Amino acid sequence: MRSKHEEHALIISAWESAGGPPNRSERRDQYGRRFDGDGTYTIYYLLTGDTAEIGPWKMEGLSPKNAVRALRILNTPGDAPG
């Protein structure tokens, strides 16, 4: 059985392979990373402060490494659909 952090890493790896998260063209948000005090991080929308949700994934409880990877991908501009 995979840990939660391993599952997060697999999702992020899939994003890296696909060139970004699903439905990227629909959102133009900027994201931040918040330390949760228990050694994990939450990715949030800078405009609202709400926890980011990408597809079915509520982006909380991330390891430091996964939070950095996810934030880099989310804040990298994607190509607009042609």
C-alpha positions as CSV (number, residue, x, y, z in Angstrom):
1,M,0.0,0.0,0.0
2,R,1.3,3.4,-1.0
3,S,1.6,6.3,1.5
4,K,-0.2,9.5,1.0
5,H,3.1,11.2,0.1
6,E,3.8,8.5,-2.5
7,E,0.4,9.0,-4.1
8,H,1.0,12.8,-4.2
9,A,4.4,12.2,-5.9
10,L,2.7,9.9,-8.6
11,I,0.1,12.6,-9.3
12,I,2.8,15.3,-9.6
13,S,4.9,13.0,-11.9
14,A,1.9,12.5,-14.2
15,W,1.5,16.3,-14.3
16,E,5.1,16.7,-15.2
17,S,4.7,14.2,-18.0
18,A,1.6,15.8,-19.3
19,G,2.9,19.3,-19.3
20,G,0.8,20.5,-16.4
21,P,-2.2,19.7,-14.3
22,P,-5.6,18.8,-15.8
23,N,-7.9,21.6,-17.0
24,R,-4.9,24.0,-16.9
25,S,-6.4,26.2,-19.6
26,E,-9.5,26.9,-17.5
27,R,-7.6,28.5,-14.6
28,R,-5.2,31.4,-14.4
29,D,-4.8,31.4,-10.7
30,Q,-1.5,31.9,-8.8
31,Y,-0.7,29.6,-5.9
32,G,1.2,29.8,-2.7
33,R,2.5,27.3,-0.2
34,R,1.6,27.3,3.5
35,F,3.3,25.3,6.3
36,D,0.8,23.5,8.3
37,G,2.8,23.0,11.5
38,D,2.8,19.2,11.4
39,G,5.6,19.0,8.8
40,T,3.3,19.2,5.8
41,Y,2.2,21.9,3.4
42,T,-1.0,23.1,1.8
43,I,-1.1,24.7,-1.6
44,Y,-3.6,27.6,-1.7
45,Y,-5.0,30.2,-4.1
46,L,-3.2,33.5,-3.5
47,L,-6.3,35.5,-4.3
48,T,-8.6,33.8,-1.8
49,G,-6.4,31.9,0.6
50,D,-8.5,28.8,0.0
51,T,-6.9,25.4,-0.3
52,A,-6.3,24.6,-3.9
53,E,-8.3,21.8,-5.5
54,I,-7.1,20.4,-8.8
55,G,-9.5,17.8,-10.1
56,P,-10.5,15.6,-7.1
57,W,-7.2,16.4,-5.2
58,K,-7.5,18.8,-2.3
59,M,-3.9,20.0,-2.0
60,E,-3.1,19.6,1.7
61,G,-0.9,17.3,3.7
62,L,2.0,17.5,1.1
63,S,5.5,16.7,1.9
64,P,8.0,19.6,1.5
65,K,9.4,18.0,-1.7
66,N,5.9,17.4,-3.2
67,A,4.8,20.9,-2.3
68,V,7.7,22.5,-4.1
69,R,7.2,20.4,-7.2
70,A,3.4,21.0,-7.3
71,L,3.9,24.8,-6.8
72,R,6.4,25.0,-9.5
73,I,4.1,23.3,-12.0
74,L,1.0,25.2,-11.0
75,N,2.7,28.6,-11.2
76,T,4.4,27.9,-14.6
77,P,2.3,29.5,-17.4
78,G,0.7,26.9,-19.7
79,D,0.0,27.3,-23.4
80,A,-3.4,28.6,-24.3
81,P,-5.5,26.2,-26.3
82,G,-5.2,26.8,-30.1
